[in-house]
Amino acid sequence: MDEIQQILNSMMSSATGPQTAAVAIAVIGLNIHFGYTGLLNIGQSAFMLLGAYGFAITIKEGIPALGIEPLGFAALVAGVIVGMGLAFIFALILGVPTLKLRGDYLAIVTISAAEIVRYIGRSVGYETLFGLTGGAQGIPGSQYRAPFTDLSPLGNGNSTLLEFNYTDVADGAVWVRLVGWVIGIAIIAAIVHVARGRAGLTGTPKRVAIAGLSVLALVVLLFLAPVNNQNTGVNGWFVTIVAWCVAAISTVVVLFLVKSPWGRALRGVREDEDAMRSLGKNVFAIKMQALVIGGLFGAVGGMLYVLPATVQPDSMGRSLTFFCYTALLLGGAATIWGPILGSIIFFAGRIMIIGISNTYFDGFMSSQESSQFAFIVVGVVLMLLVIFRPQGILGDKRELRFNV
C-alpha cells in the first residue's frame, strides 16, 4: 500500500504542477485553432518556444535602448510583452501564405515552421544568435527566473496543500484511504453524470453543480494524496498558483469568446467555409484572428512552462505539440474544460504508468525504458480513444464535423 501511496502522491504532484498548467494554457490555444476553427496546426510548440525565448532573453539581457535593466521587474513585464509580440508576428508570417490551405497541407506547413523555429534556436552556426539563445544547451532558468520569484509573498520553507489529510486520521490507516477513494470516485462519477446532462440540470444550475462537485473532488484527492512543496522556489507553490490562476483566466476568456458572435463564426468556418463566404464573411480574417489568439495563449503557456525549467529548444519540439493534441483529444475538442481536464489526466496518467513500471516491473525495465513504455501506453490509449470515443471525455460528436 505504501508503494501505491507514493505513486498517487507523484501523480497528484504532477497533476497540480506548474508545467501541467502551462501545457493546459497552450492546449486552450490549440483548442481555438483545431477545436473551434478546424485549423490543423501541428506547430503550437513554435508559439510556446518563441514566447519562452522572448521572455527569457529580454529578462536576461534587458532593453538598453529603453533603459530597462536585466533582471528587473521592468524586464519581467517587457519579457511578457516581447514574448507575446514574437508569437503575434510569427502568427502573421505563418498565416498569410498558409491559411488558404486545408487539412494535411496546413499540418505539413505548420510542423515545418515549428521545426524551423526550433533549429534556429539551437543553431550554433551564428555567433550572435548562439549568444542569445544558448544554442542546443538553452538558457538556464537561473538567468531569468529571479525577477519572478522576487515577487513571491510566500517566503521560504515548505507547505503542504491541505494540511489536514489522511495521515491525521487513524495514523493514515489503509481503511481510511480505501473509504476516501470510494468517496472520491463517487464524486467524479457524479460530475460526469451531471456534465452529460443526465441529472436533469441545465444552464446555471448545471454549471454551479459541476463547479461545486469539482471543488469537493479536488479536496478529497488532496486529502488522499497530499502535495508538499517549497513556498518559493524553482517548482514552488508561488509559480504553481500563478500558473493555475492564468489557466483559469484563460478558460474564462475563451468561454466569453466562444459564446460571442465571433465564436459562432469560428464554428461556421470549421463546418463549412463556402457557406460562410456566401454569407459575406471574411473567412481568411476569421482564421487569422483564431491563429493569432491561439498562438498568444501558446506563448503565455511557453513562458510559464520554462519558469521552473530551462529554455531548451529540443524540450519544446514537435513532441510537445503532440502532447498538446493528446490532452485536447482526451479532454474533448471544442469544449471549455476539456483542455484543463485532458492535460491533468495526461500528465498524471504518464506518471502513474512510470511509477507502476518502476515499482512492479523493476527487473524487466530500467527507468529510461519505463519512461518510453509510458509513451507507448499513452499512444495506444490515444488510438483507442480516437476509435471508440473520438469526442473525448467532455466532447460532443456534433463538434467533430470539421471542414479541413
N, C-alpha and C positions, 0 to 999 in steps of 0.2 A: 504493500500500500504506500510505503514511503517513496518508492520509485515512481509510482503513478502520481503522487502529490508533487514531486519535483517536476515531472513533465507538465502537469497542469499549471504550476507556477511559472514555468518557462513560457507556456502558451499564453498565459494572461499577460506576462511582461511584454511579449511580442505584440499581442493584440492592442495593448494600450500605448505602445512605444511611439515616439515622435516620427520615426520613419514610416510607420504604418499610416499615420495621419497624413504625412507628406504625399505618399503614394495615393491615398484616398482623394486628396485635392487634385492631383494630376488626373485621376480617373474621372473626377467630376468634369474636368475639361474635356477629356476624351468622350465622355457621355454626350456632351454638347455636339462634338464632331460626329460621332458614329451613331449614338442612340437617338438623338433628336433630329439631326440633319442628314444622316446617311452617308457621311464622308468617311471613307475607309482610310483613315490616317494611320499609317504604321510608323510615324515619326514623332510621337509625343515625347520620346526621350530627348529629342533635339531641343524642344522648348524647355524641358527641365534643365538640360545641360547649359543652355545659354543663360537661363535665369541664374543658375548657380555660379557660372563664370562671371557674369556681370556683377552679382552680389559680392563674391569673394574678392575679385580683383579690385573693385572700387574701394572696399574697406581696407585692403592690404596696401594699395598704392595711394589712395586719396585722389582728389582732383585739384592739382595745384593751380590751375587757371581760375578756379572759383574760390580758392583759399580754403578748401576742405582738406584737413589733415588726415593722414591714415589713422586707423584705429580710434576714431572718434564717433560720437553719436551722429554728427552730421554725415560722416562717411557711411554709417549704417543706413540712414534714410536715403542717401544718394545711391547706395548699393541696391536697395529695393527698386528705386526708380530706374536705374540703369538696367538691371536685370529684366524688368518688365518691358523696358524700351527695346532691348535687344530682341525679346520674343515678339514684340509688335512688328519690328522691322522684318524679322525673319518670316513672319506670317504673310506680310505683304509680298515679299520677294518670292516666297513659295507659292502663294495663292494666285498671283496674277497670271502666270503661264499654265497652271495645272488644274485650276478648279473647273475647267470645262471637261476634264477627264472624268471617267466613271470607273467604278469597280476596281479590278485588279490593276488597271493602268495607273490610277491615282495611288494605289498601295505601293506600286513599284517606285513611283517618283518620290513619295514621302519617305520611304525607308532608305532610298538612296540619298536624299537630302540629309537625313539624320546621320547616316554614316559619314557624309562629307564633313558635317559639323564635328563629329567625334574624332575623325582623323586629323582635322585641322587642330583641334585641341591637344591631341597627343603628339603633334608633329615636332620633330627635333631638327628639322631642316632650316628653320628660320630662327635666328638667334634672338631677335626681339620678341617674337611670339612665344618662344620657349621660356623666356624670362617672365612672361606674364602668366602663362597657363601651367608652367611646371612640367610640360610635356606629358609623357606617359605616367610619371610619378604623381602628377597633380599638385594641388595646393593643400598643404596640411591645414587642418581646422584651427590649429593654434595661431595661424597668421590672420584670421579674420573673425574668430568667434568671440573675442574679448568684449567688443562693444555691446554685443547682445547679452552675454552673461552678466555684464556690469549692471544691467537694468533689473536684475532679479531682486525682488523684495524678500525672498525666502531664506536668505542667509546660507550658512554652511550646515553640515550634518546630513543625516538621513531621516526619511519619514516613510511610514507605511500608509498607503492609501487604504482607508477604512481600518482604523486602529483595532476596532472590535471585529475579530474574525474567529475562525473555527478553533484556533489554539486556546481561546478563552472559555470554551465550553467543554467541560468534562476532559480537560487536558488534551483536546484535539482527538478524541476517540474516533475510531473508524465509523461507528454508527452515526455520529454527528455529521460526518462528511457524506455518508450514503443518503441520509434523510435530506440533507441540503441539496444534493444533486437531483433527487426525485422532485423536490420543490422547484429547483431551477429549470429542469426540463419541462415541468408542467407549465411554468410561466412562459417559456419560449414557445411551447405548443399553443398556448393561448394567444400570444402575439401573432403567430402565423394564422390562427383561426380568425382573428379579428381582421388582419390585413387582407385576407382573401374574401372578406365580406360575408362570412358565414355566421357572424354573431348578430346580424340584423342592424348593425350600426353603419351610418353613413355620415359624410361631411365632418363637421367639427367634433361631434361626439366620438367618431371613429378615430380621428387623429389624436384626441385627448386620451382615449383609451390606450392606443398604441404607445404614446409617449409615456404615460404612467407605468404601463407594464414593462416598457424598455428600461426605465429607471430602476424599477424593482428588480428586474433580471440582472442589471449591472451590479446592484448592491449585493444580491445573492452570490453572483460569480466572484466578486471581490472578497466576500466572506469566505468562500471556499478556496480561493487561490489568491491570497493577498500579495500585493506587489510592493516591495521595499526598494527605494531608490534614493539617490542623492537629491537634496533640495535644489542645489545649483551645481551643475557640472556638465560634462560632455553629453551625457544622456540623462540629465536630471529631470526633476519634476517641472522646473520652470519652462524648459523648451517643450516638454510634453504638453503642458497646459496650453501654452501659446499655440502649438501646432493643432491641437484639437479644437481650440476656440476658432482658429482660422478655418478649419474644416467645417465647423458648424455654421460660421458666417457664409462660407462659400455655398453651402447647401441651401441656406435661406435665400441667397441672391439668385441661385438657379431656380428655386421654387417660384420666385416672383417673375423671373424672365420667361419661364416656360408657360406660366399662366397668362401672360400678356399676349396681345395680338402678334407680337414678334415671335413668340414661342409657337403659336399656331402656324405661322408662316414657315417656321423650320420644319414642322411635321408635314406641311404641304409639299415642301421641296423634297423631303425624304420619300414621300409616297408617289408623287407624280410631278416631275419638273415641268413637263409640257403643259399640264393643266394650270400650273401656277403662272406660266408665261402667258397663257391665253387669258388669264385674269388681269394681265398688265403688271405683274410683279417682276421685279428685277432679281432673277434667281442668282445671278453672279454676285450681286451685292449682298444678298442674304447669306450665301455660302461664305463670302469673305468675312462678314461680321462674325459668323459662327466660328470660323477658323481663328480669327484674332482673339475672340473672347475665350475660347477653349485653350488657345495657346498661352494666354495670360495666366489662366489657372495652372497650366503646366509649369510655367516659370515660377510661380509662387510655391508650388509643390517642390520644385527643384531647389529653391533657396532653403526651405525647411528640411529637405532631405539631407543636405550637406552640413547643416549646423552641428549635428552630433557625429560627423564623419569627416571625409576628405573630398574635395572636388577632384575626383579621379575619372577621366573620360570613359574608361572601359567599364566602370561600375554603373554608368548611365548610358549604356548602349542599347542595341535593339532588344536584348533580353528584358530590359526594364519595360519597354513598350509592350512586350508580350505578357509580362506580369500584370500590367495595367488592363490589358484586354481580358486576361483570365479573371481578374477581380470584377471587371464590369459584367462579363457574361455570367459569372457566378451570382452576383447580387441581382442582376437584371438590368438590361439596357433600357434607356428611356424611362427610368424611374428616378425618383428623388433620392431615396435612401439606399438604392442598390449599390452605388459606388462605395459608400461607407461600409455597409454590411459585407460586400464582396471582399474588400481589402482586409477587413478584420479576419474573416474566415480563411482567406488565402494564406496570410502570414501565420496565423495561429495553427492552421492545418499543416503547413510545412514544418513548423517546429514540432508538432505532435509526431509526424512521421519520422523526423530525425531522432527525436527523443526515444521513440519506441525501438527504432533500429539500433541505436547505441546501447540501449538498456537490455533488450531481449535477444538481439542478434549480434552481440559483440564479437563472437567468434567467427562470424561469417562476413562482416563488413567492417571496414575502417571508418573513421569519422568522415573522411572525404567521400567514400563510397556511399555512406548514409545520406549525405547531402545530395549526391547525384541521384540516389534512389528516390529521394523525396520529390525531385523534379519529374522523374518517370511516373510516379503515382499521380502527381498533380496533372500531368499531361493526359493520363488515362482517364482520370476523373473529368477533365475538361471535355474529352471526346464523348464520354457517356452523357455528360450534361447537354452538349450540343445535340446529341442524337435523341435523347429521351425528354429533356426539358430545356429546349433552346431559349425560352424566355427567362431562365434563371429563377432564383428563389422568389423574388418580388415582382417579376415582369409579367407582361400580358402578351399573348401571342399576336394580338392585333397590332402591337407596336413593332412587329418584325417584318412588316411589308415594305422592304426597302426598294427604292428605285435606283440601284447603284450599278 
